Amino acid sequence: MYKSPTRWFAKTKSKPSSVEKVETDNRIFLSIPHPNPSIDKVKVLIWWNNNEDINSIEIKIYNILGQVISTSHNIELIKYNDYSGEIRCNTSSFSPGVYILNVRIGQANKSIPIIINK
């Protein structure tokens, strides 16, 4: 058996990377959309910091060009408790394609892709 004289050591970072910082600062967490791809309805589970005012939530859907396709009038938020819930979107009027679901609560902001396939 060959034994290497090389020894490897892992050095931890003293500062979080930019990705780690964004995740800890971003106080909204979204599940993967279900079903994805979708035909007429999309459901997304959402968790937020319970210090945030959920009544100030803004939910928008953008097309791939960045144009707002849908706002809260056909998007429903169902609260489970003080820190989680479910977002339900009616996508029956959407053309097939890729869309971005954006959720903003105060300064916290999170976006995920949604695929519509008819």
SEBATOR-411913 format. One record per residue: residue in three letters; z, x, y of N, C-alpha, C, O in turn. Coordinates in steps of 0.1 Angstrom, whole numbers, padded with zeros to 4 digits, always signed. Atoms other than C-alpha are relative to their C-alpha. Layout:
% residues N
AlaZXYZXYZXYZXY;...
This chain:
% residues 118
Met+0000+0008-0012+0000+0000+0000+0000+0009+0012+0007+0019+0013;Tyr+0001-0008-0012-0009+0013+0034+0010-0005+0010+0012-0017+0013;Lys-0010+0003-0010+0018+0015+0060-0004+0006+0013-0007+0018+0014;Ser+0004-0005-0013+0009+0017+0096+0011+0006+0008+0022+0000+0008;Pro-0011-0006-0008+0029+0040+0119+0002-0007+0013+0011-0004+0021;Thr-0001+0008-0013+0022+0016+0148+0011-0010+0000+0012-0018-0010;Arg-0010+0011-0002+0050-0006+0160-0003-0008+0012-0008-0003+0022;Trp+0004+0010-0011+0044-0037+0181+0013-0006+0005+0022-0009-0002;Phe-0012+0006-0007+0069-0050+0206-0006-0011+0009-0016-0009+0016;Ala+0003+0011-0009+0067-0083+0225+0009+0001+0012+0021+0002+0011;Lys-0008+0000-0012+0077-0082+0261-0001-0014+0006-0012-0019+0009;Thr+0000+0013-0006+0087-0115+0277-0003+0001+0015+0001+0011+0021;Lys+0003+0000-0014+0075-0124+0311+0013-0005+0008+0020-0013+0003;Ser-0011+0004-0008+0101-0127+0338-0004-0012+0009+0005-0020+0013;Lys+0004+0012-0008+0080-0153+0358-0009-0009-0010-0016-0004-0018;Pro+0009+0009+0008+0064-0184+0342-0015+0002+0005-0017+0005+0016;Ser+0014+0000-0003+0026-0184+0341-0003-0012+0009+0005-0021+0010;Ser+0004+0012-0008+0007-0208+0364-0001-0012-0008+0003-0023-0003;Val+0001+0011+0009+0001-0231+0335+0014-0006-0003+0017-0018-0002;Glu-0014+0004+0003+0038-0232+0326+0006-0007+0012+0014-0016+0011;Lys-0005+0005-0013+0047-0238+0363-0005-0014+0002+0002-0023+0007;Val+0006+0013-0003+0023-0267+0366+0006-0011-0010+0009-0022-0005;Glu-0006+0010+0010+0037-0284+0334+0014-0003+0004+0018-0015+0002;Thr-0014+0003-0004+0073-0281+0346+0001-0008+0013+0009-0016+0015;Asp+0000+0007-0013+0065-0293+0381-0007-0013-0001-0003-0022+0007;Asn+0007+0013+0002+0042-0321+0369+0009-0009-0008+0011-0007-0020;Arg-0010+0008+0006+0067-0348+0361-0006-0013-0007+0001-0023-0008;Ile+0007+0011+0007+0042-0371+0344-0006+0006-0013-0012+0016-0013;Phe+0006-0004+0013+0032-0368+0307-0007-0012-0005-0002-0023-0006;Leu+0009+0010+0006+0003-0388+0292-0003+0003-0014-0006+0014-0017;Ser+0005-0002+0014-0006-0393+0256-0015+0000+0000-0021-0002+0010;Ile+0014+0001+0002-0041-0391+0242-0004-0014+0001+0003-0023-0005;Pro+0004+0014+0000-0060-0423+0250-0003-0005-0013-0008+0002-0022;His+0003+0007+0013-0063-0448+0222-0006-0013+0002-0001-0020+0010;Pro+0009-0009+0008-0089-0455+0210-0008+0008+0009-0011+0004+0021;Asn+0009-0009-0007-0110-0427+0222-0010+0006-0009-0006+0015-0017;Pro+0006+0008-0010-0139-0432+0223+0004-0015-0001+0008-0020-0011;Ser-0004+0014-0001-0133-0468+0235-0012-0008+0002-0023-0004+0006;Ile+0010+0010-0003-0154-0499+0238+0004-0009+0012-0004-0009+0022;Asp-0004+0010-0011-0135-0524+0260+0014+0002+0005+0017-0004+0015;Lys-0014-0002-0004-0098-0514+0261+0005+0014-0003+0001+0020-0013;Val-0006-0013+0003-0079-0481+0264+0015-0002+0003+0020-0008+0012;Lys-0015+0000-0002-0041-0476+0260+0004+0015+0000-0001+0023-0007;Val-0006-0014-0001-0022-0445+0271+0015-0002+0002+0019-0009+0011;Leu-0015+0000-0002+0015-0439+0267+0003+0010+0012-0004+0020+0014;Ile-0004-0008-0011+0032-0425+0298+0015+0002+0000+0023-0007-0002;Trp-0014-0004-0002+0065-0407+0304+0001+0006+0014-0008+0013+0018;Trp-0002-0005-0014+0079-0399+0339+0014+0004+0001+0023-0001-0006;Asn-0013-0004-0004+0109-0383+0354+0007-0013+0006+0002-0019+0015;Asn-0006+0013-0005+0134-0412+0359+0005+0001+0014+0010-0009+0019;Asn-0003-0001-0015+0141-0398+0394-0011-0005+0008-0009-0007+0020;Glu+0012+0005-0007+0106-0409+0404+0001-0015+0002+0006-0022-0007;Asp+0001+0015-0003+0100-0443+0420-0013-0005-0007-0024-0003-0002;Ile+0012+0005+0008+0077-0459+0394-0007-0011+0008-0019-0014+0005;Asn+0007+0010-0008+0069-0487+0419-0010+0006+0009-0019-0001+0014;Ser+0010-0007-0008+0049-0461+0439-0012+0005-0008-0019+0013-0003;Ile+0010-0006+0009+0026-0454+0409-0014-0004+0005-0016-0016+0009;Glu+0015+0002-0002-0012-0451+0416-0007+0004-0012-0007+0015-0017;Ile+0008-0003+0012-0035-0454+0387-0015-0003+0004-0018-0014+0009;Lys+0014+0001-0003-0073-0448+0392-0008+0006-0011-0004+0015-0018;Ile+0010-0006+0010-0103-0442+0370-0012+0004+0008-0018-0004+0016;Tyr+0012-0005-0007-0131-0420+0383-0011+0003-0010-0009+0005-0022;Asn+0012-0004+0009-0166-0414+0369-0001+0015+0001+0007+0021+0008;Ile+0001-0015+0001-0178-0379+0363-0005+0006+0013-0004+0018+0015;Leu+0004-0005-0014-0191-0377+0399+0011+0000+0010+0010+0004+0021;Gly-0012+0001-0009-0156-0383+0413+0001-0012+0008+0010-0013+0017;Gln+0000+0013-0007-0163-0418+0425+0011-0009-0007+0012-0010-0019;Val-0010+0009+0006-0134-0443+0420-0007-0012-0006-0015-0019+0001;Ile+0007+0011+0007-0146-0469+0394+0010-0011-0001+0006-0023+0000;Ser-0010+0011+0002-0113-0488+0389+0013+0004+0006+0017+0016+0006;Thr-0013-0003-0005-0080-0491+0406+0010-0010-0007+0006-0016-0017;Ser-0011+0007+0007-0048-0510+0397-0003-0015-0003+0005-0021-0010;His+0003+0015+0002-0064-0545+0398-0004-0003-0015-0001-0014-0019;Asn+0003+0003+0014-0077-0542+0362+0007+0011-0009+0002+0013-0021;Ile-0008-0009+0008-0052-0516+0350+0015-0005+0000+0020-0008+0011;Glu-0013+0005+0002-0018-0527+0337+0010+0010-0004+0007+0018-0013;Leu-0010-0009+0004+0014-0507+0335+0011-0009-0006+0017-0018+0000;Ile-0010+0008+0007+0039-0521+0309+0012+0010-0001+0011+0020-0008;Lys-0012-0008+0001+0074-0505+0314+0008-0003-0013+0011-0014-0016;Tyr-0008+0001+0012+0093-0498+0282+0015+0001+0004+0024-0006-0001;Asn-0013-0003-0005+0124-0484+0300-0001+0007+0013-0012+0007+0020;Asp+0000-0007-0013+0133-0463+0331-0008+0012+0000-0010+0018+0011;Tyr+0007-0013+0000+0112-0433+0320-0013-0001-0009-0019+0010-0010;Ser+0013+0000+0008+0083-0445+0298-0006-0014+0000+0000-0024+0004;Gly+0007+0013+0000+0057-0472+0294-0014+0002-0006-0017+0012-0013;Glu+0014-0001+0005+0021-0479+0285-0010-0005+0011-0007-0015+0018;Ile+0010+0003-0009-0010-0480+0306-0011-0007-0008-0016-0001-0018;Arg+0011+0007+0007-0037-0506+0295-0011-0002+0010-0009-0007+0021;Cys+0011+0001-0009-0071-0504+0310-0011-0009-0007-0014-0007-0018;Asn+0011+0008+0005-0099-0530+0306-0013+0008+0004-0016+0009+0016;Thr+0012-0008-0002-0131-0509+0303-0013-0007-0004-0023-0001-0006;Ser+0011+0007+0005-0154-0537+0292-0012+0000+0009-0024-0001+0005;Ser+0011+0000-0010-0175-0535+0324-0005+0014+0002-0015+0016+0010;Phe+0005-0014-0002-0179-0497+0322-0012+0003-0008-0014-0002-0019;Ser+0012-0005+0008-0212-0481+0312+0005+0012-0009+0016+0018-0006;Pro-0004-0011+0009-0210-0456+0283+0000+0013+0008-0009+0016+0017;Gly-0001-0012-0007-0199-0422+0295+0014+0006+0000+0023+0000-0007;Val-0013-0007-0001-0169-0399+0304+0006-0004+0013-0001-0003+0023;Tyr-0007+0004-0012-0143-0411+0329+0013+0008+0000+0018+0013-0010;Ile-0013-0007-0001-0111-0396+0342+0011-0010+0005+0009-0017+0015;Leu-0012+0009-0003-0078-0416+0342+0010+0009+0008+0014+0019+0003;Asn-0009-0008-0008-0056-0403+0371+0012-0008+0003+0011-0020+0007;Val-0012+0007-0003-0020-0412+0375+0008+0009+0010+0009+0021+0008;Arg-0008-0007-0010+0001-0403+0406+0013-0008+0002+0012-0020+0005;Ile-0013+0006-0003+0038-0410+0411+0006+0010+0010+0010+0021+0006;Gly-0005-0009-0010+0050-0395+0444-0009+0012+0001-0021+0011+0003;Gln+0008-0013-0001+0039-0358+0444-0005+0004-0014-0014+0013-0015;Ala+0005-0004+0013+0034-0357+0406-0014-0007-0003-0016-0018+0001;Asn+0014+0005+0002-0002-0361+0394-0005+0005-0014-0002+0017-0017;Lys+0006-0004+0013-0019-0361+0360-0013-0007-0003-0014-0019+0001;Ser+0013+0006+0003-0054-0367+0348-0004+0003-0015-0001+0014-0020;Ile+0005-0002+0014-0070-0372+0313-0013-0006-0001-0016-0016+0006;Pro+0013+0006+0002-0105-0379+0301+0000-0012-0009+0008-0013-0019;Ile+0002+0012+0009-0116-0412+0286-0015-0001-0003-0023+0001+0006;Ile+0014+0001+0004-0148-0417+0267-0003-0014-0004+0004-0021-0012;Ile+0005+0014+0002-0166-0451+0267-0013+0001-0008-0022+0008-0004;Asn+0012-0001+0008-0191-0456+0239-0002-0015-0005+0006-0020-0012;Lys+0003+0014+0004-0208-0490+0234-0012-0001-0009-0016-0012-0013;
